[in-house]
Amino acid sequence: MTNLSVRHIGDPPLAERVLIVGAHPDDPEFFCAGTVARWVAAGTIVHYVVVTSGDKGQPADSNENESFAAVREAEQLAAAQLLGVQGVTFLRLPDGEVFDTLSLRAQLTAEIRRFRPDIVLTHDPLTRLYRQHPDHRAVGAAALAAAFPASRLATFFPEQLAAGLQPHVVRTALLFGTERPDTFVDIAPVLERKLAALRCHVSQASAFPGGLETRVRSRAREAATPVGLEFAEAFLWVDLE
């Protein structure tokens, strides 16, 4: 990592309420479960919005009798419960077919106005890490558009006001999956909890070449090394106020 610019290192940024917007079940755990665990321990209320139910992620040898989307959702709920997340909202868009549409922006704006977070975490839509699921880019772009300017202005989606959802100002966005992080949260005290949450996603075990623990530890160590930590999760900080 070159030309490292550091905005924040150590504890998670202070927040009373945090909304995490991920494209698929397991995205919140893979990218930020350690940060979530530390927030929850500090009394922060965390909620997830998961845009798809990951139905195209079914292993070739799977023989599920029930809907695979239902399997993925159950795994996500179990992981969220283990971490102490308040709740999970599934938007149930088709996996692999997500675009940054006005409809998705409206749905995410409604969730922001409903939950009223200080901080929104989502995918970096502009990352130059090219091996990136297209759903990640689309969800990140739509979530950022919902967080700023849509959620704060009554002129966006006025039908939501009629339904009782008032405008809300999101203070900060933290973007995960970025190649230019400037915010590093120390997850050494909660790394085992992150691993336990990821193990709830049983159907996705084959998605971790070399094994879940090896890959997660390696990525967390790689994120931490430039700033002198042992294990970290890294984000790009975006001011929205």
C-alpha positions in Angstrom: 0.0 0.0 0.0 1.6 3.3 -1.1 0.9 6.9 -0.2 -1.1 5.8 2.8 -3.3 8.6 4.2 -4.7 7.9 7.7 -7.9 9.4 9.0 -8.6 7.1 12.0 -6.9 4.2 13.8 -8.0 2.1 16.7 -11.5 2.0 18.2 -14.5 2.2 15.8 -15.7 5.8 15.2 -18.2 6.9 17.8 -21.9 6.4 16.8 -25.2 5.7 18.5 -26.7 4.0 15.4 -25.0 2.3 12.5 -26.6 0.9 9.3 -24.7 -1.6 7.2 -25.8 -2.1 3.6 -24.4 -5.2 1.9 -25.2 -6.8 -1.4 -25.3 -10.4 -0.2 -25.6 -12.5 3.0 -22.1 -12.8 4.5 -20.9 -9.4 3.1 -21.4 -7.7 6.4 -19.5 -10.4 8.3 -16.7 -10.7 5.8 -16.0 -6.9 5.5 -16.8 -5.6 9.0 -17.9 -8.2 11.6 -15.0 -7.2 13.9 -16.0 -3.6 13.8 -19.7 -4.6 14.4 -18.7 -6.7 17.4 -16.8 -3.8 18.9 -19.6 -1.3 18.2 -22.2 -3.6 19.9 -19.9 -4.1 22.9 -19.7 -0.3 23.2 -23.5 0.0 23.1 -24.0 1.1 19.5 -27.2 -0.1 17.8 -26.4 -1.8 14.5 -28.8 -2.9 11.8 -28.2 -4.6 8.5 -29.8 -4.1 5.1 -29.0 -7.0 2.7 -30.0 -6.3 -0.8 -30.1 -9.8 -2.3 -30.5 -13.2 -0.7 -27.5 -14.7 -2.4 -29.5 -17.3 -4.2 -27.0 -17.7 -7.0 -24.3 -18.7 -4.5 -25.5 -22.3 -4.2 -22.6 -24.8 -4.2 -22.7 -27.3 -7.1 -23.0 -30.2 -4.7 -25.8 -28.7 -2.7 -29.0 -30.6 -2.3 -31.2 -28.3 -0.4 -34.9 -29.2 -0.3 -35.9 -25.6 0.7 -35.3 -22.4 -1.2 -31.6 -21.7 -1.2 -32.4 -18.0 -0.7 -34.1 -19.1 2.6 -31.0 -21.0 3.6 -28.8 -17.9 3.0 -31.2 -15.7 4.9 -31.2 -18.0 7.9 -27.4 -18.1 7.9 -27.4 -14.3 7.8 -29.8 -14.0 10.7 -27.8 -16.5 12.8 -24.6 -14.5 12.1 -26.2 -11.2 13.0 -27.7 -12.6 16.2 -24.3 -13.9 17.2 -22.8 -10.4 16.8 -25.6 -8.7 18.7 -27.0 -6.9 15.6 -30.5 -5.4 16.2 -32.0 -6.8 13.1 -31.7 -7.6 9.4 -33.8 -6.2 6.5 -33.7 -8.3 3.3 -34.7 -6.4 0.1 -34.6 -9.7 -1.9 -33.5 -8.3 -5.3 -32.2 -11.0 -7.7 -28.6 -12.1 -6.9 -26.2 -11.0 -9.6 -28.7 -8.7 -11.3 -28.5 -5.6 -9.1 -28.2 -2.1 -10.7 -28.0 1.4 -9.2 -31.6 2.2 -10.0 -33.9 4.9 -8.8 -36.1 2.1 -7.2 -33.1 0.7 -5.2 -32.1 4.2 -4.1 -35.7 4.8 -2.9 -35.7 1.5 -0.9 -32.4 2.4 0.7 -33.5 5.9 1.4 -36.5 4.5 3.2 -34.3 2.2 5.3 -32.1 5.2 6.2 -35.0 7.3 7.2 -36.5 4.5 9.2 -33.4 3.5 11.1 -31.8 7.0 11.3 -28.1 6.0 11.5 -25.2 8.3 12.3 -22.9 6.1 10.1 -23.7 4.0 7.0 -21.2 1.3 5.9 -21.4 -0.1 2.4 -19.3 -1.2 -0.5 -16.9 1.2 -2.2 -18.4 1.5 -5.7 -15.3 3.1 -7.2 -12.7 0.6 -6.1 -10.1 -0.4 -8.6 -9.9 -3.9 -7.2 -11.2 -5.4 -10.4 -12.1 -8.8 -9.0 -15.3 -7.3 -7.6 -18.8 -8.6 -7.7 -20.9 -6.2 -9.8 -23.6 -6.3 -7.2 -21.1 -4.7 -4.8 -20.5 -1.8 -7.0 -24.2 -1.2 -7.7 -25.2 -1.5 -4.0 -22.4 0.9 -2.9 -23.4 3.5 -5.5 -27.1 3.3 -4.6 -26.4 3.4 -0.9 -24.2 6.4 -1.2 -26.8 8.2 -3.3 -29.5 7.4 -0.7 -27.2 8.6 2.2 -26.4 11.8 0.3 -28.4 13.7 -0.8 -31.6 11.7 -0.9 -32.3 10.8 2.7 -31.8 14.3 4.0 -34.0 16.2 1.5 -37.8 16.1 1.6 -38.0 16.6 -2.1 -36.6 13.1 -2.7 -39.2 10.4 -2.6 -41.9 12.6 -0.9 -44.3 9.7 -0.8 -42.1 8.4 2.1 -42.9 11.5 4.1 -46.6 10.7 3.7 -45.8 7.3 5.2 -44.2 8.9 8.2 -40.5 8.6 7.2 -38.9 12.0 7.9 -35.7 13.2 6.3 -32.5 12.2 8.0 -28.9 13.5 7.8 -26.3 10.7 7.8 -23.0 12.0 9.3 -20.5 9.6 7.8 -20.1 6.8 5.3 -17.5 4.1 5.7 -16.7 2.2 2.6 -15.4 -1.4 2.7 -13.7 -3.3 -0.1 -11.7 -0.2 -1.0 -8.1 -0.2 -2.3 -7.5 3.2 -0.6 -8.5 2.9 3.0 -7.8 5.7 5.5 -9.7 4.3 8.5 -8.4 1.2 10.4 -10.4 -0.5 13.2 -8.4 -2.7 15.6 -10.2 -6.1 15.6 -7.6 -8.2 17.4 -9.8 -8.4 20.5 -12.7 -9.7 18.5 -11.2 -11.7 15.6 -12.5 -15.0 17.0 -16.0 -13.5 17.1 -15.7 -12.4 13.4 -14.6 -16.0 12.5 -17.5 -17.5 14.5 -20.0 -15.2 12.7 -18.6 -16.2 9.3 -18.9 -19.9 10.2 -22.7 -19.3 10.5 -22.6 -19.1 6.7 -22.2 -22.8 6.3 -23.3 -22.9 2.7 -20.4 -20.6 1.7 -17.6 -22.6 3.3 -16.2 -23.5 -0.2 -15.9 -19.8 -1.0 -12.8 -19.4 1.1 -9.9 -21.1 -0.8 -7.3 -22.4 1.7 -9.9 -22.3 4.5 -12.0 -19.6 6.2 -9.6 -19.0 9.2 -6.5 -18.7 7.0 -8.1 -16.3 4.6 -9.7 -14.0 7.2 -6.6 -13.9 9.4 -4.5 -13.1 6.3 -6.7 -10.3 5.1 -7.0 -8.8 8.6 -3.2 -8.9 9.1 -2.7 -7.3 5.7 -5.1 -4.5 6.5 -3.4 -3.9 9.9 0.3 -4.0 8.9 0.6 -0.5 7.4 -0.7 1.1 10.6 1.1 -1.0 13.1 -1.8 -3.1 14.3 -2.1 -6.9 14.5 -5.5 -7.4 12.9 -7.7 -4.7 11.4 -10.7 -4.0 9.2 -10.1 -1.1 6.8 -12.5 1.5 5.3 -12.5 4.7 3.3 -14.1 7.5 5.4 -16.5 9.8 3.6 -17.9 13.0 5.3 -21.5 13.5 4.4 -22.4 16.5 6.6 
